[in-house]
Amino acid sequence: MAEEIKTADDLRRLFGKYHGIADLIEKVSGEIDHINTLNLTAGGKDDETAENYNKVAGLGTQVLSEVAKTLRDMTASTGDGGESAMKVFDAANADAEHFATTWDKMVEESKKQEKE
């Protein structure tokens, strides 16, 4: 079940995790590339069996590597987008605080003028 977001701090904390996840996916991607290299080396190069093996094994790990890199890019982009969204929320919060303070001052001034 997904975690419930109740505050902007919850959202900030959760968006903050995306870059760490992207880093982990990057590590996995490197391991996939290493496995691909080992597969192609282990398959040999000098005969028809090696050629057929390398076509199948190489394609599978190449596609997996591309999926991992795409997932990493999307995850990092989501983290970046979340940081941008939080900047907008922070600016909106600052504006709201400013407007509330200004409104309170206007109300106080109005009450003072009524008493006079």
Contacts in CASP RR format, 6 or more apart in sequence:
PFRMAT RR
TARGET T0000
AUTHOR 0000-0000-0000
METHOD contacts of the structure
MODEL  1
MAEEIKTADDLRRLFGKYHGIADLIEKVSGEIDHINTLNLTAGGKDDETA
ENYNKVAGLGTQVLSEVAKTLRDMTASTGDGGESAMKVFDAANADAEHFA
TTWDKMVEESKKQEKE
3 10 0 8 1.000
3 14 0 8 1.000
5 11 0 8 1.000
5 14 0 8 1.000
8 86 0 8 1.000
8 89 0 8 1.000
8 90 0 8 1.000
8 93 0 8 1.000
11 82 0 8 1.000
11 85 0 8 1.000
11 86 0 8 1.000
11 89 0 8 1.000
12 86 0 8 1.000
15 78 0 8 1.000
15 79 0 8 1.000
15 81 0 8 1.000
15 82 0 8 1.000
15 83 0 8 1.000
15 85 0 8 1.000
15 86 0 8 1.000
16 79 0 8 1.000
16 82 0 8 1.000
16 83 0 8 1.000
18 75 0 8 1.000
18 76 0 8 1.000
18 78 0 8 1.000
18 79 0 8 1.000
18 82 0 8 1.000
19 76 0 8 1.000
19 79 0 8 1.000
21 75 0 8 1.000
22 72 0 8 1.000
22 73 0 8 1.000
22 75 0 8 1.000
22 76 0 8 1.000
22 79 0 8 1.000
25 68 0 8 1.000
25 71 0 8 1.000
25 72 0 8 1.000
25 75 0 8 1.000
26 72 0 8 1.000
28 68 0 8 1.000
29 65 0 8 1.000
29 68 0 8 1.000
29 69 0 8 1.000
29 72 0 8 1.000
30 65 0 8 1.000
32 61 0 8 1.000
32 64 0 8 1.000
32 65 0 8 1.000
32 68 0 8 1.000
33 61 0 8 1.000
33 65 0 8 1.000
35 61 0 8 1.000
36 57 0 8 1.000
36 58 0 8 1.000
36 61 0 8 1.000
36 62 0 8 1.000
36 65 0 8 1.000
39 54 0 8 1.000
39 57 0 8 1.000
39 58 0 8 1.000
39 61 0 8 1.000
40 54 0 8 1.000
40 57 0 8 1.000
40 58 0 8 1.000
43 50 0 8 1.000
43 53 0 8 1.000
43 54 0 8 1.000
43 57 0 8 1.000
44 50 0 8 1.000
44 53 0 8 1.000
44 54 0 8 1.000
45 51 0 8 1.000
45 54 0 8 1.000
END
